[in-house]
Each structure stands twice: as structure tokens, then as C-alpha cells.
Amino acid sequence: MTLFTEILGRAVSLLASGDPGVWSAIRATVTVSTASLLASLVLGIPAGFLLGYCRFPGRQLLRTLTDTLLALPTVFIGLLVYTLLSRSGPLGELNLLFTLRAIGIGQTILGLPIVVALTCNQVEHLDRSFYISLKGLGADSGQILLTTIFESRFGLLAAAVTAYGRILTEVGISMMVGGNIKYHTRTITTAIALETGKGEFATGMALGLVLLAIALLVNSVLTLIRNRWQQ
């Protein structure tokens, strides 16, 4: 217990002192994770709507593939993005490897199946008479999409939280395509892995506390939004 309290005290001191290495990792994590989530939502919500609303040949196969991708390993995504962005890869000329943008691409790929699958699930569970009524009122495809998003807003909030939690805590993608470069591409999770491996448990604890605080803040904000919508 003495060791735990000692490490915890040093971790709090590191955060309070504004340690540049710690806060650089925090800034990188918040920036790239938030951008990745937004990209996943922008791409995933319309795709999930189409998958849940439309009926076409091969839909069930595509639905099964989407559900399978929910368990996509982060190291495999990292390897995939690395081969695409490396100098010998098809996108090597963009010079994105070992940048926050490369991490963002990988994290978007990670979050996208989550948003698509959960959005599709929400759309499928809406009463079919809801869509019939909208069509009867003369709604076009865009209006049906926007109305469906509004009616499914609570489920979409859950999808956003789930995707953000997966993105925020991944390690493989950030390590492989970001390179864990201090003050540049080092994120909270890669910094925790590195520092604890070196025996710097206080730094790892400090970053872990921040990760927990971010998750708590995001959930608190979304809970507040949900409660206001319910009023």
C-alpha cells in the first residue's frame, strides 16, 4: 500500500508540475482521438443508415463482415496502414508515416466498423411503419436520413462513446504508424507502455489517471446531453 500511495503521489506531482513529456502525450491523444472519432461518425453514420435501411443483394454478407470487423486487432490495422504509407507503399509519397495523421487514419479505420454496426442496429430496430409514414409525407432520402438520426440519437450517442473508448485506449496503431516519437507522436497509451517498461511507474500512473479522467469527462458530457434531450 505504501508503494501504491508513493507512486500515486508522484503521479499527481508530475501532472501538477506541468511535465512537458506528460502533457505533450495528452495533447497528442486528445487531438488525434477526437479527430478520428469525428471522421468515424461522418463516414459511419450514413453508411450504417444505408446498411440498415436499404435492401440489396449481398446485404447480409456485408452486415456479417461489418460485425466481424468489430473485433479487428489494432496491430493488424497498424500493419495495414504502415504498408500503405511506407515509402514502398502506394501512399508513400504523401509522407504521412510516423505522423499524427497516420495515427488518425488507423484510428478512423478502428472506429468506423463500430459506428456503422451500431448505427445499422439502431436503424433496423426502428418500426418499419416509421419509414412508411415518412415516405407517405413525401420525405426524400436526405430527410429520412436526418429524421432517422434524430430518432436514433440516444443509440448514436452510445455508438460514439463506444468508438471513442476503443480509439482512446488503443496501442498497436499508435506504436506502429506513429513511432512513439516524444513531443510529436507519443500518445498516452504508448507513453504508458514505454514508461512502465522502463520502471517509471509514476509517469505511467499519471498518464493512466488522465486517460481515466478523459473517459469520465466524455461520458459525463454525453450523459448531460442525453438528459437534456429527454426533458
Secondary structure by P-SEA (a helix, b strand, c coil): caaaaaaaaaaaaaaaaccaaaaaaaaaaaaaaaaaaaaaaaacaaaaaaaacccccaaaaaaaaaaaaccccaaaaaaaaaaaaccccccccccccccaaaaaaaaaaaaaaaaaaaaaaaaaaccaaaaaaaaaacccaaaaaaaaaaaaaaaaaaaaaaaaaaaacccccccccccccccccccaaaaaaaaaaacaaaaaaaaaaaaaaaaaaaaaaaaaaaaaaac
